Amino acid sequence: MKTLRVGVIDGEQTRGVFWVKVDARDIYCGVKGVSYHSSYHDSGEIHITRQASPQVEPPAAGFTCYHGINEPFRVSRPNQLRGSVLLGCAALPTDEASLEDFEVIGNKKYDGIVYVDTRLFGNAIGIRAWASRPNYFFERMPQPPGFRTIFDLQLCWIVVDVENG
């Protein structure tokens, strides 16, 4: 399983806030410490799942996916995707007290890390994860600024997009 983390940096520390995990058939994403995550399965079903309640108070962040627990959404299978599909969204405040709820990314090994400097944003950031067929998401912009391949996936591309919250 490949793991991608989105880390926010405030000039001193980098904290892991958002995660995406991809295996040969499924994609999962969520916010570290929040009790919901979304999944996109080989069957083409996308849904949100409640995880076990955290042992500590969850961070000041929200995670959402427009595909509900009781009403999963069906799209093409990941390896047959003909466009892009939203996997999930997170919103989190960027103040120091809120970011302290997330663990510092130290020397842990990940397959990819996307760094976001919170000093470039306002009081909150929004993070979205997309699944897309290779080369489709940026089809009209062959070399988009700021876009880098983090790891190659047979299944589909994972695109992470960050904006002011």
C-alpha positions as CSV (number, residue, x, y, z in Angstrom):
1,M,0.0,0.0,0.0
2,K,1.3,3.5,-0.9
3,T,0.9,6.3,1.6
4,L,0.7,10.0,0.8
5,R,0.6,12.6,3.5
6,V,-0.3,16.3,3.3
7,G,1.9,18.1,5.8
8,V,1.3,21.7,6.9
9,I,4.4,23.7,7.8
10,D,4.4,27.0,9.8
11,G,8.0,27.8,9.3
12,E,9.1,25.6,12.2
13,Q,7.4,22.3,12.3
14,T,5.6,20.1,9.7
15,R,2.5,18.4,10.9
16,G,0.7,15.6,9.1
17,V,-2.9,16.5,8.6
18,F,-4.4,14.6,5.6
19,W,-3.6,11.1,4.3
20,V,-4.3,9.1,1.2
21,K,-3.6,5.4,1.0
22,V,-3.7,3.5,-2.3
23,D,-3.3,-0.3,-2.9
24,A,-3.8,-2.3,-6.0
25,R,-7.6,-2.1,-5.9
26,D,-8.8,0.6,-3.4
27,I,-8.1,4.2,-2.4
28,Y,-8.7,5.7,1.1
29,C,-8.4,9.2,2.4
30,G,-9.1,11.2,5.5
31,V,-7.9,13.6,8.2
32,K,-5.5,12.2,10.8
33,G,-7.5,11.8,14.0
34,V,-11.0,12.5,12.6
35,S,-13.3,9.5,12.9
36,Y,-14.5,9.5,9.2
37,H,-12.7,8.6,6.0
38,S,-13.8,8.0,2.5
39,S,-13.0,5.0,0.2
40,Y,-13.1,4.4,-3.5
41,H,-13.2,0.6,-4.2
42,D,-12.4,-1.5,-7.2
43,S,-16.2,-2.0,-7.7
44,G,-16.5,1.7,-8.5
45,E,-18.3,2.4,-5.2
46,I,-17.3,5.6,-3.2
47,H,-18.5,6.1,0.3
48,I,-17.7,7.5,3.7
49,T,-17.0,5.2,6.6
50,R,-16.9,5.9,10.4
51,Q,-13.7,4.6,12.0
52,A,-13.3,3.7,15.6
53,S,-13.6,6.7,17.9
54,P,-10.2,8.3,18.7
55,Q,-8.8,7.8,22.2
56,V,-8.2,11.5,22.5
57,E,-10.3,14.5,21.5
58,P,-10.3,14.8,17.7
59,P,-8.5,17.7,16.1
60,A,-10.3,20.9,15.1
61,A,-10.9,19.8,11.5
62,G,-13.6,18.5,9.4
63,F,-13.8,15.8,6.7
64,T,-16.5,15.3,4.2
65,C,-17.4,13.3,1.2
66,Y,-20.6,13.8,-0.8
67,H,-21.1,10.1,-0.8
68,G,-23.0,9.0,2.4
69,I,-22.6,6.0,4.6
70,N,-26.0,4.6,3.7
71,E,-26.0,5.7,0.1
72,P,-22.7,5.0,-1.6
73,F,-22.1,6.6,-5.0
74,R,-21.1,4.4,-8.0
75,V,-18.8,5.6,-10.7
76,S,-16.4,3.8,-13.0
77,R,-14.0,1.4,-11.5
78,P,-10.7,3.2,-10.7
79,N,-8.8,1.5,-13.5
80,Q,-11.5,2.4,-16.0
81,L,-12.1,6.0,-14.8
82,R,-12.8,8.3,-17.8
83,G,-12.6,11.6,-15.9
84,S,-11.9,12.6,-12.3
85,V,-13.9,12.0,-9.1
86,L,-13.7,13.8,-5.8
87,L,-12.6,11.4,-3.0
88,G,-13.0,13.7,-0.1
89,C,-12.5,17.2,1.4
90,A,-11.0,18.5,4.6
91,A,-11.2,21.9,6.2
92,L,-8.9,22.9,9.1
93,P,-8.0,26.1,10.9
94,T,-4.3,27.2,10.6
95,D,-3.9,28.8,14.0
96,E,-1.1,27.4,16.2
97,A,-3.5,25.8,18.8
98,S,-5.4,23.9,16.2
99,L,-2.4,22.6,14.4
100,E,-0.9,21.3,17.7
101,D,-3.6,18.6,17.5
102,F,-1.7,16.9,14.7
103,E,1.5,14.9,15.0
104,V,4.8,16.3,13.8
105,I,6.1,14.5,10.8
106,G,9.6,13.5,11.8
107,N,11.7,10.8,10.2
108,K,8.7,8.6,9.3
109,K,8.8,7.1,5.8
110,Y,6.0,7.9,3.4
111,D,5.7,7.3,-0.3
112,G,5.0,10.9,-0.9
113,I,4.5,14.1,1.1
114,V,2.7,17.3,-0.1
115,Y,3.9,20.3,1.9
116,V,1.6,23.3,2.5
117,D,3.0,26.4,4.0
118,T,0.2,27.8,6.3
119,R,1.8,31.3,6.1
120,L,0.5,31.6,2.5
121,F,-3.1,31.1,3.6
122,G,-5.7,32.8,5.8
123,N,-7.2,31.4,8.9
124,A,-8.1,28.0,7.4
125,I,-7.2,25.7,4.5
126,G,-9.3,23.4,2.4
127,I,-7.8,20.2,1.1
128,R,-9.4,18.0,-1.6
129,A,-8.2,14.7,-3.0
130,W,-9.3,13.5,-6.5
131,A,-8.9,10.3,-8.4
132,S,-8.3,10.9,-12.1
133,R,-7.3,8.8,-15.1
134,P,-3.6,9.5,-15.9
135,N,-3.0,12.7,-17.8
136,Y,-6.7,13.7,-17.7
137,F,-6.8,16.1,-14.8
138,F,-4.4,18.5,-16.4
139,E,-5.1,17.5,-20.0
140,R,-5.5,21.1,-21.2
141,M,-2.3,22.2,-19.3
142,P,0.4,19.7,-20.1
143,Q,3.0,21.2,-17.7
144,P,1.0,22.9,-14.9
145,P,3.0,25.0,-12.5
146,G,3.5,23.3,-9.1
147,F,2.5,19.9,-10.3
148,R,4.8,17.0,-9.5
149,T,4.5,13.3,-9.8
150,I,4.9,11.8,-6.3
151,F,4.5,8.1,-7.1
152,D,3.4,6.1,-10.1
153,L,0.2,4.2,-9.7
154,Q,-1.2,1.6,-12.1
155,L,-4.7,2.3,-10.8
156,C,-5.2,6.0,-11.4
157,W,-3.7,9.4,-10.5
158,I,-4.3,11.0,-7.1
159,V,-4.4,14.8,-7.3
160,V,-4.3,16.9,-4.1
161,D,-5.6,20.4,-4.3
162,V,-5.3,23.0,-1.5
163,E,-7.0,26.4,-1.1
164,N,-7.9,29.1,1.4
165,G,-10.6,27.6,3.6
